[in-house]
Amino acid sequence: MFAFSLAPFRRSKRVALFFATLTLGGLPDFASSPIFPQTPVLRNFADLPYSAVFAQEEAPEWDALLERRDGWLAADGIYSVELGRDAAANDANASNAVKVDANSPTSPNLTALTAPTARKTLFLFSDTFGGSTKNDGRDFGERTMTNHSFAVLTGTAPNPEKIAFFWRRAPENGEFTPIKQDSRPSENASKRENSETGEETPTLPERLAPRNPLGVDRWLQDGVVWRGRVWTSALLVGAGWKPERVDAVSLGLDANGSPDFNDVRIDETAPFSFKTEKAQVVFGAAICDDAEDGFLYVFGYLDRFDVGSRKDLVVARAPRASFGDFSTWRYFDGRGWSPNVADAARPEAGLVERVSTEFSVSKIPSGANAGRYLLVYTPGVIGNEIAFRVGETPCGPFGPETVFYRSTVPRQFERGVRCYNAKAHPAFGDGEKILVSYNVNRLGTLPRRPAEYRPRFVWLRYSTVDAAVASREQNAR
């Protein structure tokens, strides 16, 4: 079926997306979609139905943050976790405070984390390309892939000098280090001694001997800091490109508040997924730590095999104080909260139809909808539109879908490039707007150049949310 070999890139998402799109009903023709104007000025909502609100406002400064010519080159699956925030604290001011477990040897340095200039955010990526580029960065040079990588950004501005990428363990000492910038053996490259001749010869660059950072073949989902550790979940993909298992993963934090990649814990028994002949439920696609009711909410999707592999929103929750104890987790089953993850696989457990496999749920901080919750996603997983819904609580009920952005990125490349899995990043923004990302990839084959496989960013203004909800309510009268 494919003209390229899968051996070097097993479990590649571009193949998964190919099959996912076939399941969803064939290849969508985005090239035939009209181009919508790209402007931060909102159009007159009175002239638009609430389901067709377009408020284009791109964030090129954030796009540029990931435009690199050497080392870490491209990835998808981008999530962000505020390292200076600990969800174990049930504190109304937790968004500006650092709460850690004083008894944990991995607790971060409070002084370093609370200093405004030292605020740090961890980015989690899935399939990642590293290597070198050519033709002024437009094309891949030498490249290789790992199934996940990380980056730490200091501050809240997209400053390329303040971000460090982490993606592999150094083969000589097993330590997790930022990737090196040398693109091929040279006089500055590390050397090894030939046991037969005694001569030193250059070794290959470290990036040409990749290892998955967590030591396992997994794609990463959303994360949260709890009791001084970064908690996330990781997908092991099996037959038919469906998750075979969803593991719980936690990383320690060092004295500077950065992830300690020598302190990795993986629980392969976590109750994050359940599968029947008709459906599979997968948790970890989004985490909301903004609720004031004492719970931490973990969202996922119900993959409905019986209706074309439609993805519906599902939710679980746990008391903040016992988040790490899975016996305290409860799963919404359509009627109430069940202790059995299998009950979340019922069709009635779905809160919203046709979400993406990655999305976000976060509290709205200001405006007419302050205190409500914002769901951001790509309708139907793959598509060039980004939508939001507003919920009364973290688990709804959620209002109708409002599309606020339509990407024209696929038009910049040859046919086959697609957008998917949009989500918001509450760590970046203010009371007026929130940063939203979406993934870009070439469907059915490997990306031909780095720009085809880098996340893009847009701004969603809360005034857009307010206007859309007001328009909907007015039309309902």
C-alpha positions as a Markdown table, in Angstrom:
| # | Residue | x | y | z |
|---|---|---|---|---|
| 1 | Met | 0.0 | 0.0 | 0.0 |
| 2 | Phe | 2.8 | 2.4 | 0.8 |
| 3 | Ala | 5.9 | 3.2 | -1.2 |
| 4 | Phe | 8.1 | 3.8 | 1.9 |
| 5 | Ser | 9.5 | 1.4 | 4.5 |
| 6 | Leu | 7.9 | 1.5 | 8.0 |
| 7 | Ala | 10.8 | -0.3 | 9.6 |
| 8 | Pro | 12.8 | 2.8 | 10.7 |
| 9 | Phe | 9.7 | 4.6 | 12.0 |
| 10 | Arg | 7.4 | 2.0 | 13.6 |
| 11 | Arg | 4.2 | 3.3 | 15.1 |
| 12 | Ser | 4.5 | 6.5 | 13.1 |
| 13 | Lys | 1.5 | 8.8 | 13.6 |
| 14 | Arg | 1.4 | 9.7 | 9.9 |
| 15 | Val | 0.4 | 6.1 | 9.2 |
| 16 | Ala | -2.1 | 6.1 | 12.1 |
| 17 | Leu | -3.6 | 9.3 | 10.7 |
| 18 | Phe | -4.0 | 7.7 | 7.3 |
| 19 | Phe | -6.0 | 4.8 | 8.7 |
| 20 | Ala | -7.9 | 7.1 | 11.0 |
| 21 | Thr | -9.0 | 9.2 | 8.1 |
| 22 | Leu | -10.1 | 6.2 | 6.1 |
| 23 | Thr | -12.2 | 5.2 | 9.1 |
| 24 | Leu | -13.7 | 8.6 | 9.4 |
| 25 | Gly | -15.0 | 8.4 | 5.8 |
| 26 | Gly | -12.2 | 9.1 | 3.3 |
| 27 | Leu | -9.7 | 11.8 | 2.6 |
| 28 | Pro | -11.2 | 15.3 | 3.1 |
| 29 | Asp | -10.6 | 17.8 | 0.3 |
| 30 | Phe | -9.3 | 20.8 | 2.2 |
| 31 | Ala | -8.0 | 22.3 | -1.0 |
| 32 | Ser | -11.5 | 23.0 | -2.1 |
| 33 | Ser | -12.4 | 24.9 | 1.1 |
| 34 | Pro | -12.7 | 28.7 | 0.8 |
| 35 | Ile | -10.0 | 30.9 | 2.3 |
| 36 | Phe | -11.2 | 33.0 | 5.2 |
| 37 | Pro | -9.7 | 36.4 | 6.0 |
| 38 | Gln | -6.9 | 36.3 | 8.5 |
| 39 | Thr | -7.5 | 39.3 | 10.8 |
| 40 | Pro | -7.6 | 39.9 | 14.5 |
| 41 | Val | -10.7 | 42.1 | 14.1 |
| 42 | Leu | -13.9 | 40.3 | 14.9 |
| 43 | Arg | -16.7 | 40.4 | 12.4 |
| 44 | Asn | -20.2 | 41.5 | 13.3 |
| 45 | Phe | -21.6 | 38.5 | 15.2 |
| 46 | Ala | -25.2 | 39.7 | 14.5 |
| 47 | Asp | -24.6 | 38.8 | 10.9 |
| 48 | Leu | -23.2 | 35.4 | 11.5 |
| 49 | Pro | -24.8 | 32.2 | 12.9 |
| 50 | Tyr | -23.1 | 31.1 | 16.1 |
| 51 | Ser | -21.8 | 28.0 | 14.4 |
| 52 | Ala | -19.8 | 29.9 | 11.8 |
| 53 | Val | -17.9 | 32.5 | 13.8 |
| 54 | Phe | -14.4 | 33.1 | 12.4 |
| 55 | Ala | -12.1 | 35.3 | 14.4 |
| 56 | Gln | -8.7 | 34.6 | 12.8 |
| 57 | Glu | -5.7 | 35.7 | 14.9 |
| 58 | Glu | -2.6 | 33.8 | 14.3 |
| 59 | Ala | 0.5 | 33.8 | 16.6 |
| 60 | Pro | 3.5 | 33.7 | 14.3 |
| 61 | Glu | 5.9 | 34.5 | 17.2 |
| 62 | Trp | 5.0 | 31.1 | 18.7 |
| 63 | Asp | 5.3 | 29.4 | 15.3 |
| 64 | Ala | 8.8 | 30.7 | 15.1 |
| 65 | Leu | 9.7 | 29.3 | 18.5 |
| 66 | Leu | 9.7 | 25.8 | 17.0 |
| 67 | Glu | 11.4 | 26.7 | 13.7 |
| 68 | Arg | 14.8 | 25.1 | 14.1 |
| 69 | Arg | 17.5 | 24.1 | 11.6 |
| 70 | Asp | 19.5 | 21.7 | 13.7 |
| 71 | Gly | 18.9 | 19.3 | 16.6 |
| 72 | Trp | 15.2 | 19.1 | 17.5 |
| 73 | Leu | 13.4 | 19.7 | 14.2 |
| 74 | Ala | 9.7 | 18.8 | 14.3 |
| 75 | Ala | 7.0 | 16.9 | 16.3 |
| 76 | Asp | 3.3 | 16.7 | 17.0 |
| 77 | Gly | 1.2 | 16.0 | 20.1 |
| 78 | Ile | 2.2 | 19.2 | 21.9 |
| 79 | Tyr | 1.0 | 19.6 | 25.4 |
| 80 | Ser | 2.1 | 22.2 | 28.1 |
| 81 | Val | 2.4 | 21.8 | 31.8 |
| 82 | Glu | 3.1 | 24.7 | 34.2 |
| 83 | Leu | 6.0 | 23.5 | 36.4 |
| 84 | Gly | 5.5 | 26.2 | 39.0 |
| 85 | Arg | 2.0 | 24.9 | 39.8 |
| 86 | Asp | 1.0 | 21.9 | 41.9 |
| 87 | Ala | -2.5 | 20.5 | 41.6 |
| 88 | Ala | -2.3 | 18.8 | 44.9 |
| 89 | Ala | -3.2 | 22.1 | 46.6 |
| 90 | Asn | -6.8 | 22.9 | 46.9 |
| 91 | Asp | -6.2 | 26.6 | 46.9 |
| 92 | Ala | -8.2 | 29.3 | 45.1 |
| 93 | Asn | -4.9 | 31.1 | 44.4 |
| 94 | Ala | -3.1 | 28.0 | 43.2 |
| 95 | Ser | -2.6 | 29.4 | 39.7 |
| 96 | Asn | 0.0 | 31.8 | 41.2 |
| 97 | Ala | 1.3 | 29.7 | 44.0 |
| 98 | Val | 3.8 | 26.8 | 44.3 |
| 99 | Lys | 2.6 | 23.9 | 46.4 |
| 100 | Val | 4.7 | 20.8 | 46.8 |
| 101 | Asp | 5.1 | 17.8 | 49.0 |
| 102 | Ala | 7.7 | 18.8 | 51.5 |
| 103 | Asn | 8.5 | 15.2 | 52.2 |
| 104 | Ser | 9.2 | 14.4 | 48.5 |
| 105 | Pro | 12.9 | 14.2 | 47.5 |
| 106 | Thr | 11.9 | 15.5 | 44.1 |
| 107 | Ser | 10.2 | 18.7 | 45.3 |
| 108 | Pro | 11.3 | 21.7 | 43.3 |
| 109 | Asn | 13.2 | 24.7 | 44.7 |
| 110 | Leu | 10.5 | 27.1 | 45.8 |
| 111 | Thr | 12.6 | 30.2 | 45.5 |
| 112 | Ala | 13.6 | 29.3 | 41.9 |
| 113 | Leu | 10.0 | 28.5 | 40.8 |
| 114 | Thr | 8.3 | 31.5 | 42.4 |
| 115 | Ala | 10.7 | 34.0 | 40.9 |
| 116 | Pro | 8.9 | 35.7 | 38.0 |
| 117 | Thr | 11.9 | 35.4 | 35.7 |
| 118 | Ala | 12.2 | 31.6 | 36.5 |
| 119 | Arg | 8.6 | 30.6 | 35.6 |
| 120 | Lys | 8.9 | 27.4 | 33.6 |
| 121 | Thr | 6.6 | 25.4 | 31.3 |
| 122 | Leu | 7.2 | 21.8 | 30.2 |
| 123 | Phe | 6.2 | 20.9 | 26.6 |
| 124 | Leu | 5.4 | 17.3 | 25.9 |
| 125 | Phe | 5.7 | 16.1 | 22.3 |
| 126 | Ser | 4.9 | 12.8 | 20.6 |
| 127 | Asp | 6.7 | 11.4 | 17.5 |
| 128 | Thr | 9.7 | 13.7 | 17.1 |
| 129 | Phe | 12.2 | 14.2 | 14.3 |
| 130 | Gly | 15.7 | 15.3 | 15.1 |
| 131 | Gly | 18.8 | 15.8 | 12.9 |
| 132 | Ser | 19.9 | 18.5 | 10.5 |
| 133 | Thr | 18.4 | 20.5 | 7.7 |
| 134 | Lys | 19.6 | 21.8 | 4.3 |
| 135 | Asn | 18.4 | 24.4 | 1.8 |
| 136 | Asp | 18.3 | 27.2 | 4.4 |
| 137 | Gly | 16.3 | 25.0 | 6.7 |
| 138 | Arg | 13.6 | 24.1 | 4.2 |
| 139 | Asp | 14.4 | 20.4 | 3.8 |
| 140 | Phe | 15.5 | 17.6 | 6.0 |
| 141 | Gly | 19.2 | 16.6 | 6.1 |
| 142 | Glu | 20.1 | 13.7 | 8.3 |
| 143 | Arg | 17.1 | 12.8 | 10.5 |
| 144 | Thr | 15.9 | 10.2 | 12.9 |
| 145 | Met | 12.8 | 9.8 | 15.1 |
| 146 | Thr | 11.9 | 9.1 | 18.7 |
| 147 | Asn | 8.3 | 8.5 | 19.9 |
| 148 | His | 8.4 | 11.4 | 22.3 |
| 149 | Ser | 10.4 | 14.4 | 23.4 |
| 150 | Phe | 10.3 | 17.3 | 25.8 |
| 151 | Ala | 11.2 | 21.0 | 26.0 |
| 152 | Val | 11.3 | 23.5 | 28.9 |
| 153 | Leu | 10.6 | 27.2 | 28.3 |
| 154 | Thr | 11.6 | 29.7 | 30.9 |
| 155 | Gly | 9.3 | 32.6 | 31.0 |
| 156 | Thr | 6.0 | 33.1 | 29.2 |
| 157 | Ala | 7.3 | 34.7 | 26.0 |
| 158 | Pro | 8.2 | 32.7 | 22.9 |
| 159 | Asn | 12.0 | 33.4 | 23.2 |
| 160 | Pro | 14.1 | 30.9 | 21.3 |
| 161 | Glu | 17.0 | 31.6 | 23.7 |
| 162 | Lys | 14.9 | 30.5 | 26.7 |
| 163 | Ile | 13.8 | 27.1 | 25.5 |
| 164 | Ala | 15.8 | 23.8 | 25.9 |
| 165 | Phe | 14.8 | 20.6 | 24.1 |
| 166 | Phe | 15.2 | 17.1 | 25.6 |
| 167 | Trp | 14.8 | 14.0 | 23.5 |
| 168 | Arg | 17.2 | 11.2 | 24.2 |
| 169 | Arg | 19.6 | 9.6 | 26.7 |
| 170 | Ala | 23.3 | 10.1 | 26.0 |
| 171 | Pro | 24.7 | 6.7 | 25.1 |
| 172 | Glu | 28.0 | 7.2 | 27.0 |
| 173 | Asn | 26.5 | 7.8 | 30.4 |
| 174 | Gly | 22.7 | 7.2 | 30.2 |
| 175 | Glu | 21.9 | 10.8 | 31.2 |
| 176 | Phe | 19.1 | 12.8 | 29.7 |
| 177 | Thr | 20.6 | 15.9 | 28.0 |
| 178 | Pro | 19.6 | 18.5 | 25.5 |
| 179 | Ile | 20.4 | 17.4 | 22.0 |
| 180 | Lys | 23.7 | 18.5 | 20.6 |
| 181 | Gln | 24.0 | 20.9 | 17.7 |
| 182 | Asp | 26.7 | 19.2 | 15.6 |
| 183 | Ser | 25.1 | 17.8 | 12.5 |
| 184 | Arg | 27.8 | 15.3 | 11.5 |
| 185 | Pro | 31.2 | 14.0 | 12.6 |
| 186 | Ser | 33.8 | 16.7 | 12.6 |
| 187 | Glu | 36.9 | 17.7 | 14.4 |
| 188 | Asn | 34.7 | 18.9 | 17.3 |
| 189 | Ala | 32.7 | 15.7 | 17.5 |
| 190 | Ser | 33.2 | 13.2 | 20.3 |
| 191 | Lys | 35.8 | 10.5 | 19.5 |
| 192 | Arg | 36.3 | 6.8 | 20.3 |
| 193 | Glu | 39.5 | 4.8 | 20.4 |
| 194 | Asn | 39.8 | 2.0 | 17.9 |
| 195 | Ser | 40.7 | -1.1 | 19.9 |
| 196 | Glu | 42.8 | -2.6 | 17.1 |
| 197 | Thr | 44.8 | 0.4 | 15.9 |
| 198 | Gly | 44.7 | 2.7 | 18.9 |
| 199 | Glu | 43.7 | 5.6 | 16.8 |
| 200 | Glu | 40.9 | 8.0 | 17.7 |
| 201 | Thr | 38.1 | 8.3 | 15.1 |
| 202 | Pro | 35.0 | 10.6 | 15.2 |
| 203 | Thr | 31.8 | 9.0 | 16.4 |
| 204 | Leu | 28.4 | 9.7 | 14.9 |
| 205 | Pro | 26.5 | 12.6 | 16.3 |
| 206 | Glu | 24.4 | 11.6 | 19.3 |
| 207 | Arg | 21.1 | 12.2 | 17.5 |
| 208 | Leu | 21.9 | 9.3 | 15.1 |
| 209 | Ala | 21.6 | 6.8 | 18.0 |
| 210 | Pro | 18.2 | 7.7 | 19.3 |
| 211 | Arg | 16.4 | 6.2 | 22.3 |
| 212 | Asn | 13.0 | 7.0 | 23.5 |
| 213 | Pro | 13.4 | 9.3 | 26.5 |
| 214 | Leu | 11.1 | 7.3 | 28.8 |
| 215 | Gly | 12.7 | 4.1 | 27.8 |
| 216 | Val | 9.5 | 2.8 | 26.2 |
| 217 | Asp | 7.7 | 3.2 | 22.9 |
| 218 | Arg | 4.9 | 5.6 | 23.8 |
| 219 | Trp | 3.0 | 8.7 | 22.7 |
| 220 | Leu | 2.4 | 11.3 | 25.4 |
| 221 | Gln | -0.8 | 12.9 | 26.5 |
| 222 | Asp | -1.6 | 15.8 | 28.8 |
| 223 | Gly | 0.1 | 16.3 | 32.2 |
| 224 | Val | -0.1 | 18.0 | 35.6 |
| 225 | Val | 2.2 | 18.7 | 38.5 |
| 226 | Trp | 1.1 | 16.8 | 41.6 |
| 227 | Arg | 3.2 | 16.5 | 44.8 |
| 228 | Gly | 6.4 | 17.7 | 43.2 |
| 229 | Arg | 6.2 | 15.4 | 40.2 |
| 230 | Val | 4.9 | 15.8 | 36.6 |
| 231 | Trp | 2.2 | 13.2 | 36.0 |
| 232 | Thr | 1.2 | 12.3 | 32.4 |
| 233 | Ser | -0.1 | 9.3 | 30.5 |
| 234 | Ala | 1.4 | 7.5 | 27.6 |
| 235 | Leu | -0.2 | 5.5 | 24.8 |
| 236 | Leu | 1.1 | 2.1 | 23.6 |
| 237 | Val | -0.3 | 1.7 | 20.1 |
| 238 | Gly | -1.3 | -1.8 | 19.0 |
| 239 | Ala | -3.1 | -3.5 | 16.1 |
| 240 | Gly | -5.2 | -1.2 | 13.9 |
| 241 | Trp | -3.4 | 1.8 | 15.4 |
| 242 | Lys | -5.7 | 1.7 | 18.4 |
| 243 | Pro | -4.2 | 2.2 | 21.9 |
| 244 | Glu | -3.3 | -1.2 | 23.3 |
| 245 | Arg | -2.6 | 0.2 | 26.7 |
| 246 | Val | -2.5 | 3.6 | 28.5 |
| 247 | Asp | 0.3 | 3.9 | 31.1 |
| 248 | Ala | 0.6 | 6.3 | 34.0 |
| 249 | Val | 4.0 | 8.1 | 33.9 |
| 250 | Ser | 5.5 | 10.5 | 36.4 |
| 251 | Leu | 8.8 | 12.5 | 36.3 |
| 252 | Gly | 10.6 | 13.9 | 39.3 |
| 253 | Leu | 11.6 | 17.6 | 39.5 |
| 254 | Asp | 15.1 | 18.6 | 40.3 |
| 255 | Ala | 16.2 | 21.4 | 42.6 |
| 256 | Asn | 15.8 | 24.0 | 39.8 |
| 257 | Gly | 12.3 | 22.9 | 39.1 |
| 258 | Ser | 13.1 | 21.2 | 35.9 |
| 259 | Pro | 12.2 | 17.5 | 35.0 |
| 260 | Asp | 14.6 | 14.9 | 36.4 |
| 261 | Phe | 14.8 | 12.4 | 33.6 |
| 262 | Asn | 16.7 | 10.0 | 35.8 |
| 263 | Asp | 13.6 | 9.8 | 38.0 |
| 264 | Val | 11.0 | 8.2 | 35.7 |
| 265 | Arg | 8.2 | 5.9 | 37.0 |
| 266 | Ile | 5.8 | 4.0 | 34.7 |
| 267 | Asp | 2.7 | 2.2 | 35.9 |
| 268 | Glu | 1.5 | -0.2 | 33.2 |
| 269 | Thr | -1.6 | -1.2 | 35.3 |
| 270 | Ala | -3.2 | 2.2 | 35.4 |
| 271 | Pro | -7.0 | 2.0 | 34.7 |
| 272 | Phe | -6.9 | 4.5 | 31.9 |
| 273 | Ser | -8.5 | 2.5 | 29.1 |
| 274 | Phe | -11.1 | -0.2 | 28.5 |
| 275 | Lys | -12.1 | -1.9 | 25.2 |
| 276 | Thr | -15.2 | -3.8 | 24.0 |
| 277 | Glu | -16.2 | -5.0 | 20.5 |
| 278 | Lys | -18.1 | -1.8 | 19.9 |
| 279 | Ala | -16.0 | 0.9 | 21.6 |
| 280 | Gln | -12.8 | 1.8 | 23.5 |
| 281 | Val | -12.5 | 4.4 | 26.1 |
| 282 | Val | -9.1 | 6.2 | 26.5 |
| 283 | Phe | -8.3 | 8.7 | 29.3 |
| 284 | Gly | -5.6 | 11.3 | 29.6 |
| 285 | Ala | -6.2 | 13.4 | 26.5 |
| 286 | Ala | -6.8 | 16.5 | 28.7 |
| 287 | Ile | -6.5 | 17.4 | 32.4 |
| 288 | Cys | -8.3 | 20.3 | 34.1 |
| 289 | Asp | -6.8 | 21.4 | 37.4 |
| 290 | Asp | -8.8 | 24.6 | 37.6 |
| 291 | Ala | -11.9 | 23.3 | 39.4 |
| 292 | Glu | -12.8 | 24.7 | 42.8 |
| 293 | Asp | -14.7 | 21.7 | 44.0 |
| 294 | Gly | -11.7 | 19.7 | 45.3 |
| 295 | Phe | -11.5 | 17.4 | 42.2 |
| 296 | Leu | -9.0 | 17.1 | 39.5 |
| 297 | Tyr | -10.7 | 16.2 | 36.2 |
| 298 | Val | -9.1 | 13.9 | 33.6 |
| 299 | Phe | -10.8 | 13.7 | 30.1 |
| 300 | Gly | -10.6 | 11.2 | 27.4 |
| 301 | Tyr | -12.5 | 10.0 | 24.4 |
| 302 | Leu | -14.9 | 7.2 | 23.7 |
| 303 | Asp | -13.9 | 5.7 | 20.3 |
| 304 | Arg | -17.2 | 4.5 | 18.9 |
| 305 | Phe | -16.4 | 1.6 | 16.5 |
| 306 | Asp | -20.1 | 1.2 | 15.9 |
| 307 | Val | -20.5 | 4.7 | 14.4 |
| 308 | Gly | -17.4 | 5.1 | 12.2 |
| 309 | Ser | -14.9 | 5.4 | 15.0 |
| 310 | Arg | -16.4 | 8.6 | 16.2 |
| 311 | Lys | -14.7 | 10.2 | 19.2 |
| 312 | Asp | -16.9 | 11.4 | 22.0 |
| 313 | Leu | -15.8 | 13.3 | 25.1 |
| 314 | Val | -15.7 | 11.3 | 28.4 |
| 315 | Val | -14.5 | 12.4 | 31.9 |
| 316 | Ala | -13.1 | 10.9 | 35.1 |
| 317 | Arg | -12.2 | 12.7 | 38.3 |
| 318 | Ala | -10.3 | 12.2 | 41.5 |
| 319 | Pro | -9.9 | 14.1 | 44.8 |
| 320 | Arg | -6.9 | 16.4 | 44.5 |
| 321 | Ala | -5.4 | 15.0 | 47.7 |
| 322 | Ser | -5.5 | 11.4 | 46.3 |
| 323 | Phe | -5.0 | 11.9 | 42.6 |
| 324 | Gly | -2.1 | 9.4 | 42.6 |
| 325 | Asp | -4.3 | 6.7 | 44.1 |
| 326 | Phe | -6.2 | 5.2 | 41.2 |
| 327 | Ser | -8.7 | 3.5 | 43.6 |
| 328 | Thr | -10.1 | 6.9 | 44.3 |
| 329 | Trp | -10.8 | 7.7 | 40.6 |
| 330 | Arg | -14.4 | 7.8 | 39.5 |
| 331 | Tyr | -15.6 | 7.6 | 35.9 |
| 332 | Phe | -18.8 | 9.3 | 34.5 |
| 333 | Asp | -21.1 | 6.6 | 33.1 |
| 334 | Gly | -23.9 | 8.8 | 31.8 |
| 335 | Arg | -25.8 | 8.8 | 35.0 |
| 336 | Gly | -23.3 | 9.2 | 37.8 |
| 337 | Trp | -19.7 | 8.5 | 38.9 |
| 338 | Ser | -18.6 | 4.8 | 38.8 |
| 339 | Pro | -15.5 | 3.3 | 40.3 |
| 340 | Asn | -15.2 | 1.1 | 37.2 |
| 341 | Val | -13.5 | 2.4 | 34.1 |
| 342 | Ala | -15.5 | -0.1 | 32.0 |
| 343 | Asp | -18.6 | 2.0 | 32.7 |
| 344 | Ala | -17.2 | 4.9 | 30.9 |
| 345 | Ala | -17.3 | 2.8 | 27.7 |
| 346 | Arg | -21.1 | 3.1 | 27.6 |
| 347 | Pro | -22.5 | 5.2 | 24.7 |
| 348 | Glu | -24.4 | 7.4 | 27.2 |
| 349 | Ala | -21.1 | 8.3 | 28.9 |
| 350 | Gly | -20.2 | 10.6 | 26.0 |
| 351 | Leu | -20.6 | 14.3 | 26.8 |
| 352 | Val | -19.8 | 15.8 | 23.4 |
| 353 | Glu | -19.7 | 14.1 | 20.0 |
| 354 | Arg | -16.9 | 14.3 | 17.5 |
| 355 | Val | -14.1 | 15.7 | 19.5 |
| 356 | Ser | -10.5 | 15.1 | 18.7 |
| 357 | Thr | -8.1 | 12.6 | 20.3 |
| 358 | Glu | -6.2 | 15.5 | 21.8 |
| 359 | Phe | -8.0 | 18.6 | 23.2 |
| 360 | Ser | -8.2 | 20.9 | 26.3 |
| 361 | Val | -10.6 | 21.9 | 29.0 |
| 362 | Ser | -9.7 | 25.0 | 31.1 |
| 363 | Lys | -11.5 | 27.6 | 33.2 |
| 364 | Ile | -12.4 | 30.9 | 31.6 |
| 365 | Pro | -10.8 | 33.7 | 33.7 |
| 366 | Ser | -12.7 | 36.8 | 32.6 |
| 367 | Gly | -15.5 | 38.2 | 30.6 |
| 368 | Ala | -19.2 | 37.3 | 30.6 |
| 369 | Asn | -18.4 | 33.6 | 30.8 |
| 370 | Ala | -15.8 | 33.9 | 33.6 |
| 371 | Gly | -15.9 | 30.8 | 35.8 |
| 372 | Arg | -17.3 | 28.6 | 33.1 |
| 373 | Tyr | -15.1 | 26.1 | 31.2 |
| 374 | Leu | -13.7 | 26.2 | 27.7 |
| 375 | Leu | -13.4 | 23.0 | 25.6 |
| 376 | Val | -11.1 | 23.5 | 22.5 |
| 377 | Tyr | -10.7 | 20.8 | 19.9 |
| 378 | Thr | -10.6 | 19.9 | 16.2 |
| 379 | Pro | -14.1 | 18.6 | 15.2 |
| 380 | Gly | -13.7 | 15.0 | 14.0 |
| 381 | Val | -10.0 | 14.7 | 14.9 |
| 382 | Ile | -8.7 | 15.8 | 11.4 |
| 383 | Gly | -9.6 | 19.0 | 9.7 |
| 384 | Asn | -8.5 | 22.6 | 9.3 |
| 385 | Glu | -11.2 | 24.1 | 11.6 |
| 386 | Ile | -10.7 | 24.7 | 15.4 |
| 387 | Ala | -13.8 | 24.9 | 17.6 |
| 388 | Phe | -14.8 | 25.6 | 21.1 |
| 389 | Arg | -17.7 | 24.9 | 23.4 |
| 390 | Val | -18.5 | 26.5 | 26.8 |
| 391 | Gly | -19.4 | 24.3 | 29.8 |
| 392 | Glu | -21.2 | 25.2 | 33.0 |
| 393 | Thr | -18.8 | 22.9 | 34.9 |
| 394 | Pro | -15.7 | 21.0 | 33.9 |
| 395 | Cys | -17.9 | 18.1 | 32.8 |
| 396 | Gly | -20.6 | 20.2 | 31.2 |
| 397 | Pro | -23.2 | 20.5 | 30.1 |
| 398 | Phe | -21.4 | 22.0 | 27.1 |
| 399 | Gly | -23.1 | 24.4 | 24.7 |
| 400 | Pro | -23.1 | 24.2 | 20.9 |
| 401 | Glu | -20.0 | 24.1 | 18.8 |
| 402 | Thr | -18.5 | 27.4 | 17.6 |
| 403 | Val | -15.8 | 27.4 | 15.0 |
| 404 | Phe | -13.4 | 30.3 | 15.5 |
| 405 | Tyr | -10.4 | 29.5 | 13.2 |
| 406 | Arg | -9.8 | 27.9 | 9.8 |
| 407 | Ser | -6.2 | 27.1 | 8.9 |
| 408 | Thr | -4.8 | 27.7 | 5.4 |
| 409 | Val | -1.5 | 26.0 | 6.2 |
| 410 | Pro | -2.4 | 23.0 | 4.0 |
| 411 | Arg | -2.5 | 25.3 | 1.0 |
| 412 | Gln | 1.2 | 26.1 | 1.5 |
| 413 | Phe | 2.2 | 22.5 | 0.6 |
| 414 | Glu | 1.5 | 19.9 | -1.9 |
| 415 | Arg | -1.7 | 18.0 | -1.5 |
| 416 | Gly | -1.7 | 15.6 | 1.5 |
| 417 | Val | -0.9 | 17.9 | 4.4 |
| 418 | Arg | -3.6 | 18.0 | 7.1 |
| 419 | Cys | -4.3 | 19.7 | 10.5 |
| 420 | Tyr | -5.5 | 17.9 | 13.6 |
| 421 | Asn | -5.8 | 17.7 | 17.4 |
| 422 | Ala | -6.2 | 21.4 | 18.4 |
| 423 | Lys | -6.0 | 22.4 | 22.1 |
| 424 | Ala | -5.5 | 25.4 | 24.3 |
| 425 | His | -2.5 | 26.2 | 26.6 |
| 426 | Pro | -3.7 | 28.1 | 29.7 |
| 427 | Ala | -0.1 | 28.8 | 30.7 |
| 428 | Phe | 0.2 | 31.3 | 27.8 |
| 429 | Gly | -2.2 | 34.1 | 27.6 |
| 430 | Asp | -3.8 | 36.6 | 29.9 |
| 431 | Gly | -7.3 | 37.6 | 31.0 |
| 432 | Glu | -8.0 | 38.6 | 27.3 |
| 433 | Lys | -6.8 | 35.6 | 25.3 |
| 434 | Ile | -5.5 | 32.1 | 25.4 |
| 435 | Leu | -2.9 | 30.4 | 23.2 |
| 436 | Val | -4.2 | 27.5 | 21.0 |
| 437 | Ser | -2.1 | 25.0 | 19.1 |
| 438 | Tyr | -2.9 | 22.5 | 16.3 |
| 439 | Asn | -0.8 | 19.8 | 14.7 |
| 440 | Val | 0.3 | 19.7 | 11.1 |
| 441 | Asn | 1.3 | 16.5 | 9.2 |
| 442 | Arg | 1.4 | 14.8 | 5.9 |
| 443 | Leu | -1.1 | 12.1 | 5.7 |
| 444 | Gly | -0.2 | 8.5 | 4.6 |
| 445 | Thr | 3.6 | 9.1 | 4.3 |
| 446 | Leu | 6.4 | 10.8 | 6.1 |
| 447 | Pro | 6.6 | 14.6 | 6.0 |
| 448 | Arg | 8.8 | 15.8 | 3.2 |
| 449 | Arg | 10.1 | 18.9 | 5.1 |
| 450 | Pro | 10.2 | 20.1 | 8.7 |
| 451 | Ala | 7.6 | 22.8 | 8.2 |
| 452 | Glu | 5.0 | 20.1 | 7.4 |
| 453 | Tyr | 5.4 | 18.6 | 10.8 |
| 454 | Arg | 5.5 | 21.5 | 13.3 |
| 455 | Pro | 2.6 | 22.7 | 15.5 |
| 456 | Arg | 1.0 | 26.1 | 14.6 |
| 457 | Phe | -0.4 | 28.5 | 17.1 |
| 458 | Val | -3.4 | 31.0 | 17.2 |
| 459 | Trp | -5.0 | 33.2 | 19.8 |
| 460 | Leu | -8.5 | 32.8 | 21.0 |
| 461 | Arg | -9.8 | 35.9 | 22.6 |
| 462 | Tyr | -12.3 | 35.5 | 25.4 |
| 463 | Ser | -14.3 | 38.3 | 23.8 |
| 464 | Thr | -14.8 | 35.9 | 20.9 |
| 465 | Val | -16.2 | 33.3 | 23.3 |
| 466 | Asp | -18.5 | 35.9 | 24.9 |
| 467 | Ala | -19.8 | 37.1 | 21.6 |
| 468 | Ala | -20.5 | 33.6 | 20.3 |
| 469 | Val | -22.3 | 32.6 | 23.5 |
| 470 | Ala | -24.3 | 35.8 | 23.5 |
| 471 | Ser | -25.2 | 35.3 | 19.8 |
| 472 | Arg | -26.4 | 31.8 | 20.5 |
| 473 | Glu | -28.5 | 32.8 | 23.5 |
| 474 | Gln | -30.0 | 35.7 | 21.5 |
| 475 | Asn | -30.9 | 33.3 | 18.6 |
| 476 | Ala | -32.4 | 30.9 | 21.0 |
| 477 | Arg | -35.0 | 33.4 | 22.2 |
